[in-house]
Amino acid sequence: MRKIDEVIQGHRVIGITAHIRPDGDAIGSCLGLWNYLTKKYPDRDIRVYLDPLPDKFLFLPGASQVRQVGEERKFDLFITLDCGAIDRIGPAARYFYAAKETVCVDHHVRMGDFARINYIFPDASSTSELIFDLIDQEMLDDKIAQCLYMGIAHDTGLFQYSCTSEKTMRIAGRLMSTGIDYSGIIDATFSARSFAQNRVLGHALDKARLYANGSFVASYITKEEMDAYSVAASDLDQIVSQLRITKGVEVACFLYQVGEDDFKVSFRSNGRIDVAALAMEYGGGGHVRAAGCNTALEPKEAIRLFADRVEDLLS
């Protein structure tokens, strides 16, 4: 597949989704593709299914069109973005399995392909970068560009992570050339924090502890604490990045509770440890410097397990 248009031909009802609890790249790539397809193919029925978007993303073009799975619908073509495993798309899997044709576009290291057509490039900075490659760039406008720029910026840590390449920066420049408010996009979706977010960040930093001779830092937040600070999971997404910049740390880890015996785990690396490989040991995955998994262990026990493993990897 060289361009997404190659697989659109002959399909009238098209669905788009990404992984559960979508991050900036998942949201940006889905909305960027939706804006492109609805512009180029106005006669097609094109729908995006994602978990409810955090408020900070609602200004993006197409955000108001995001649906939740529930309606009965048969799709000619169903596209998954930014998702390394079929079980990560949640309830949208029912649409995927019933579709006549399936496509996966992703940049995560994976154990195997699950769509019929797979466009997988782990060296890409983000799925939003891949969507830019796949669209007819003569159709690029500020609506598409806003979404893709946001997605790239989020998955590159504002162009600071090692996945950022010369090509990534060229694409970002092309997106900026459409006249988007690129600094406003960053402020709204990445930098700005509510008072509640600042308070819970402070609490998480206060709970943080160093392990493995100072090379591993970790913290966690329970559901009870989230309720006490009036925050949701989407309000916690910058905590692990703040932990990562601790002097002397090689790996940062942050856990937050998503179920009775279920904690979401985020890892960030400063380069010496491949946290994608680390996360895969516990059923997760991701990228060399940013990855995650889930654990049913009590958080202090899980942190000790991860700390010991990091210490082994560094020895």
C-alpha positions as CSV (number, residue, x, y, z in Angstrom):
1,M,0.0,0.0,0.0
2,R,1.6,3.3,-1.1
3,K,-1.4,5.5,-0.5
4,I,-4.6,5.1,1.5
5,D,-6.6,5.9,-1.6
6,E,-5.6,2.5,-3.0
7,V,-7.7,0.7,-0.5
8,I,-10.6,3.2,-0.3
9,Q,-11.7,2.5,-3.9
10,G,-14.9,0.4,-4.0
11,H,-15.7,0.9,-0.3
12,R,-18.6,3.1,0.7
13,V,-19.0,2.5,4.4
14,I,-15.7,3.1,6.2
15,G,-14.8,2.9,9.9
16,I,-11.7,4.2,11.7
17,T,-10.5,3.4,15.3
18,A,-7.4,3.4,17.5
19,H,-6.5,1.8,20.8
20,I,-8.5,2.2,23.9
21,R,-7.8,5.2,26.1
22,P,-6.4,7.1,23.1
23,D,-3.4,9.3,23.4
24,G,-2.5,12.3,21.3
25,D,-1.1,10.3,18.4
26,A,-4.1,8.0,18.3
27,I,-6.5,10.9,18.3
28,G,-4.5,13.0,15.9
29,S,-4.1,10.2,13.3
30,C,-7.8,9.2,13.5
31,L,-9.0,12.7,13.1
32,G,-6.4,13.6,10.5
33,L,-7.5,10.6,8.4
34,W,-11.2,11.4,8.9
35,N,-10.8,15.0,7.8
36,Y,-8.8,13.8,4.7
37,L,-11.3,11.1,3.7
38,T,-14.4,13.2,4.3
39,K,-12.9,16.0,2.2
40,K,-11.8,13.8,-0.7
41,Y,-14.7,11.4,-0.6
42,P,-17.8,13.4,0.5
43,D,-20.1,10.7,-0.8
44,R,-18.8,8.0,1.5
45,D,-20.1,7.2,5.0
46,I,-17.0,7.6,7.2
47,R,-17.1,7.1,10.9
48,V,-14.6,7.4,13.8
49,Y,-14.9,5.3,16.9
50,L,-12.9,6.2,20.0
51,D,-13.3,6.3,23.8
52,P,-14.7,9.7,24.9
53,L,-12.0,12.4,24.2
54,P,-10.5,14.4,27.0
55,D,-11.7,18.0,26.9
56,K,-8.4,19.4,25.8
57,F,-8.8,17.6,22.4
58,L,-12.3,18.8,21.7
59,F,-11.2,21.8,19.6
60,L,-9.7,19.6,17.0
61,P,-11.5,19.5,13.6
62,G,-13.8,16.4,13.6
63,A,-13.7,15.8,17.3
64,S,-17.5,16.4,17.5
65,Q,-17.9,13.5,15.0
66,V,-16.3,10.9,17.3
67,R,-18.7,8.1,18.2
68,Q,-18.7,5.3,20.8
69,V,-19.3,1.7,19.8
70,G,-22.9,0.7,20.2
71,E,-24.8,1.2,17.0
72,E,-25.3,-1.7,14.7
73,R,-23.3,-1.1,11.6
74,K,-21.6,-3.2,8.9
75,F,-18.5,-1.8,7.3
76,D,-17.0,-2.3,3.9
77,L,-13.6,-1.2,5.2
78,F,-12.4,-0.9,8.8
79,I,-9.1,0.9,9.6
80,T,-7.2,0.6,12.9
81,L,-4.6,3.2,13.7
82,D,-1.8,3.3,16.3
83,C,-2.7,-0.2,17.7
84,G,-0.3,-3.1,18.0
85,A,-2.8,-5.8,18.9
86,I,-6.4,-6.5,18.1
87,D,-7.4,-6.7,21.8
88,R,-6.2,-3.1,22.2
89,I,-9.1,-1.7,20.1
90,G,-11.7,-2.7,22.7
91,P,-15.3,-3.0,21.7
92,A,-14.6,-1.7,18.1
93,A,-13.2,-5.2,17.4
94,R,-16.8,-6.3,16.6
95,Y,-16.8,-3.9,13.6
96,F,-13.3,-4.9,12.6
97,Y,-14.1,-8.7,12.5
98,A,-17.3,-8.1,10.5
99,A,-15.8,-5.8,7.9
100,K,-15.2,-6.9,4.3
101,E,-11.7,-5.4,4.3
102,T,-9.4,-4.5,7.2
103,V,-6.3,-2.2,7.4
104,C,-3.8,-1.5,10.2
105,V,-1.5,1.5,10.1
106,D,0.9,1.6,13.1
107,H,4.5,2.2,14.2
108,H,4.6,-0.1,17.3
109,V,6.8,-3.1,17.6
110,R,4.4,-6.0,17.4
111,M,4.2,-9.8,17.8
112,G,2.2,-10.3,14.5
113,D,-0.2,-8.7,12.1
114,F,-4.0,-8.9,12.6
115,A,-5.4,-7.0,9.6
116,R,-5.5,-8.1,6.0
117,I,-3.5,-5.1,4.9
118,N,-0.8,-3.9,7.2
119,Y,1.3,-0.7,6.9
120,I,3.7,-1.0,9.8
121,F,6.9,1.1,10.2
122,P,8.4,1.0,13.7
123,D,11.0,3.5,12.7
124,A,8.4,6.2,12.2
125,S,7.9,8.8,14.9
126,S,4.2,8.3,15.1
127,T,1.1,7.0,13.3
128,S,0.3,10.6,12.5
129,E,3.6,10.7,10.5
130,L,2.5,7.6,8.6
131,I,-0.9,9.1,7.8
132,F,0.8,12.1,6.3
133,D,2.8,9.7,4.0
134,L,-0.3,7.8,3.0
135,I,-2.6,10.8,2.0
136,D,-2.6,12.8,-1.2
137,Q,-0.7,15.7,0.1
138,E,-2.2,18.1,-2.5
139,M,-5.4,17.7,-0.4
140,L,-3.6,18.9,2.8
141,D,-5.4,21.7,4.6
142,D,-5.2,23.3,8.0
143,K,-7.9,20.9,9.4
144,I,-5.9,17.8,8.5
145,A,-2.6,19.5,9.5
146,Q,-3.8,20.5,13.0
147,C,-4.6,16.9,13.8
148,L,-1.5,15.4,12.4
149,Y,0.8,18.0,13.9
150,M,-0.7,17.4,17.3
151,G,-0.3,13.7,17.0
152,I,3.4,13.9,15.9
153,A,4.2,16.4,18.7
154,H,2.7,14.2,21.4
155,D,4.4,11.0,20.3
156,T,7.8,12.7,19.9
157,G,7.6,14.4,23.3
158,L,7.6,17.8,21.5
159,F,10.2,16.6,19.1
160,Q,12.6,15.6,21.9
161,Y,12.4,11.7,21.8
162,S,14.9,9.7,19.8
163,C,12.1,8.7,17.4
164,T,12.2,12.2,16.0
165,S,14.0,12.2,12.6
166,E,14.9,14.7,10.0
167,K,11.9,13.4,8.0
168,T,9.7,14.1,11.1
169,M,10.8,17.7,11.2
170,R,10.3,18.2,7.5
171,I,6.7,16.8,7.8
172,A,6.1,19.1,10.8
173,G,7.3,22.0,8.7
174,R,5.0,21.1,5.9
175,L,2.0,20.9,8.3
176,M,3.0,24.3,9.8
177,S,3.0,25.8,6.3
178,T,-0.8,25.4,6.2
179,G,-1.1,28.2,8.7
180,I,-2.0,26.2,11.8
181,D,-1.5,27.7,15.3
182,Y,1.2,25.2,16.1
183,S,2.2,26.8,19.5
184,G,-1.5,27.0,20.5
185,I,-2.0,23.3,19.7
186,I,0.9,22.5,22.0
187,D,-0.3,24.8,24.8
188,A,-3.8,23.4,24.6
189,T,-3.1,19.7,24.5
190,F,0.4,19.3,26.0
191,S,1.5,22.2,28.2
192,A,-1.6,23.6,29.9
193,R,-2.7,22.0,33.1
194,S,-5.7,22.5,35.3
195,F,-5.2,23.3,39.0
196,A,-6.4,19.7,39.8
197,Q,-3.8,18.3,37.4
198,N,-1.0,20.3,39.1
199,R,-2.1,19.1,42.5
200,V,-2.1,15.5,41.6
201,L,1.2,15.9,39.8
202,G,2.6,17.3,43.0
203,H,1.2,14.4,45.0
204,A,2.6,11.8,42.5
205,L,6.1,13.4,42.7
206,D,5.9,13.5,46.5
207,K,5.2,9.7,46.5
208,A,8.0,9.0,44.0
209,R,10.9,6.8,45.1
210,L,14.3,6.0,43.6
211,Y,15.4,2.4,43.2
212,A,18.3,0.5,41.5
213,N,20.9,2.9,42.8
214,G,19.0,5.9,41.6
215,S,18.6,4.6,38.0
216,F,14.9,3.8,38.3
217,V,12.2,6.2,39.6
218,A,8.6,5.2,40.2
219,S,5.3,6.5,41.6
220,Y,1.6,5.4,41.5
221,I,-1.9,6.8,42.0
222,T,-4.8,4.7,43.2
223,K,-8.5,5.2,42.2
224,E,-9.2,6.5,45.6
225,E,-6.5,9.2,45.2
226,M,-7.8,10.1,41.7
227,D,-11.3,10.6,43.2
228,A,-9.8,12.7,46.0
229,Y,-8.1,15.0,43.5
230,S,-11.1,15.0,41.1
231,V,-9.0,13.8,38.2
232,A,-9.4,11.2,35.5
233,A,-6.9,9.0,33.8
234,S,-6.4,11.5,31.0
235,D,-5.2,14.1,33.6
236,L,-2.2,11.9,34.5
237,D,-0.5,11.6,31.2
238,Q,2.4,14.0,31.9
239,I,3.4,12.5,35.2
240,V,5.7,9.8,33.8
241,S,7.5,12.4,31.6
242,Q,8.1,14.6,34.6
243,L,9.6,11.6,36.5
244,R,11.8,10.8,33.5
245,I,13.8,14.1,33.7
246,T,15.0,13.2,37.2
247,K,18.8,13.5,37.2
248,G,20.6,10.2,37.1
249,V,17.5,8.2,36.2
250,E,17.5,5.7,33.3
251,V,13.9,4.5,33.5
252,A,10.8,6.2,34.9
253,C,7.7,4.3,35.8
254,F,4.2,5.5,36.7
255,L,1.2,3.3,37.6
256,Y,-2.4,4.4,37.9
257,Q,-5.4,2.3,38.8
258,V,-8.0,1.4,36.1
259,G,-9.8,-1.4,37.8
260,E,-10.2,-3.3,41.0
261,D,-7.0,-5.3,40.4
262,D,-5.7,-3.5,37.4
263,F,-3.0,-0.8,37.1
264,K,-1.9,0.8,33.9
265,V,1.9,1.0,33.8
266,S,3.8,3.6,31.8
267,F,7.6,3.4,31.2
268,R,9.9,6.1,29.9
269,S,13.6,5.6,29.1
270,N,16.5,8.0,28.8
271,G,18.2,5.7,26.3
272,R,20.1,2.8,27.9
273,I,17.1,0.5,28.4
274,D,14.7,-0.6,25.7
275,V,11.4,-0.2,27.6
276,A,9.4,-1.7,24.7
277,A,11.3,-5.0,25.4
278,L,10.8,-4.5,29.1
279,A,7.0,-3.9,28.7
280,M,6.7,-7.0,26.4
281,E,8.0,-9.1,29.3
282,Y,4.8,-8.2,31.1
283,G,2.3,-8.5,28.2
284,G,2.6,-4.9,26.9
285,G,4.7,-3.1,24.3
286,G,5.5,0.2,22.7
287,H,8.6,2.0,21.7
288,V,12.3,1.9,22.8
289,R,11.8,5.0,24.9
290,A,8.1,4.9,25.7
291,A,6.1,1.8,26.4
292,G,3.5,0.4,28.8
293,C,1.6,-2.6,30.1
294,N,-1.0,-3.5,32.7
295,T,-0.5,-5.4,35.9
296,A,-2.7,-7.1,38.5
297,L,0.0,-6.8,41.1
298,E,-0.3,-4.5,44.1
299,P,1.6,-1.3,42.9
300,K,4.5,-1.4,45.4
301,E,5.1,-5.1,44.5
302,A,5.0,-4.3,40.8
303,I,7.4,-1.4,41.2
304,R,9.8,-3.6,43.1
305,L,9.6,-6.2,40.3
306,F,10.2,-3.6,37.6
307,A,13.1,-2.0,39.6
308,D,14.8,-5.3,40.1
309,R,14.5,-6.1,36.4
310,V,15.9,-2.7,35.4
311,E,18.8,-3.2,37.8
312,D,19.5,-6.6,36.1
313,L,19.4,-5.0,32.7
314,L,21.8,-2.3,33.7
315,S,24.3,-4.7,35.3
